[in-house]
Amino acid sequence: MTIGLSVKFDRLVKEMDRIAAGLDEKVVMQIGYTDYVPKNAEYFSFMPLDEIENFYRLARVVVCHAGIGTIMTAMKYSKQIVLVPRFKRYGEVHNDHQLEIATEFEKEGIAVIVRDIRDLDKAIRNISDCHVNESIERFKQGNKLINGLKEYLMDVESENTARARY
Amino acid sequence: MKVCLTCSAGGHFTEMLKITESIRDHDYFFITYYDRTKEGLKGVYFLGYNDLSNDKLDKSVKLVISFLQIIRILSREKPAVIITMGGSLISILVCFIGKAMGSKIVFIESLACITNPSASGKIIYPIADLFLVQWEPLVKKYGGKARYMGKLI
């Protein structure tokens, strides 16, 4: 479970800690600036990127806020994803863009959204047992952005070399 | 060829790391803010003042210091292309200073922007040489220059 680099997220950390007591799987939480101290799971505040990615690699499910960085890292490892968007009404974020992001990823079949924190337990238990999220794999195959960017850089480079020659 | 990547910390930076896949054949470096997850990363220039830092320095003083820092970095590195995701004042500064110094500007709208253009996107759009969005409906919101080529996943 991870809440990213931004402000505290007591609502998610508390509920995940409660659920952890009843799960037969290991739960590791990144809790950032959250005040609540988990009792039933291993936790830490922050960690360098490469070390934190190890936890993603080993996880069956990634439970996280709907921050784009977190979603992308979970997608990098094609994990099953449960998104708990931060809400403005709880003072967790300045607008409800996380819900908007989460909804788009849910439409693509990439993640499951938990809109009411009481549904988190059920979402974690019901998510696919498969270690590879097939929707993410399909999504990755249709991606042309990286190649498009590569081609653009090649064009600029040959343009620059041509200019240097004349 | 030298490429500069610039953005704020957090999610934008994760997207930026993804971009490094497409620039492996080039020499590249980052300009961003410091946070503790970035300790030990190579090829990263940290601007002296963090957006979130609570020190007593006046905002305009910080801005001038950052401005000078960026000019120093860009004149030393002379990147042919600057790639940015926006997300903060520094990316805007780097793009405008870089454009004036002859770099090509590539803007990639964050995956977090689905239906509405970002503030930095709107500011950088006029000077961008390549302008990409990651959700198709955004192309129309920006105009002729914006293109959709997929997502940074």
Interface residues (C-beta under 8 A of the other chain):
Chain A: G4 L5 S6 F46 M47 P48 L49 I52 G67 I68 G69 T70 I71 M72 T73 M75 K76 H97 E100 I101 E104 I136 F139 K140 G142 N143 K144 L145 I146 N147 G148 L149 K150 Y152 L153 V156 E157 N160
Chain B: M1 V3 A9 G10 G11 H12 F13 T14 E15 L17 K18 I19 E21 S22 I23 D25 H26 D35 R36 T37 K38 E39 G40 L41 A80 V81 I83 K104 V106 I108 S110 L111 A112 I114 T115 L130 L132 Q134 W135 M149 G150 K151 L152 I153
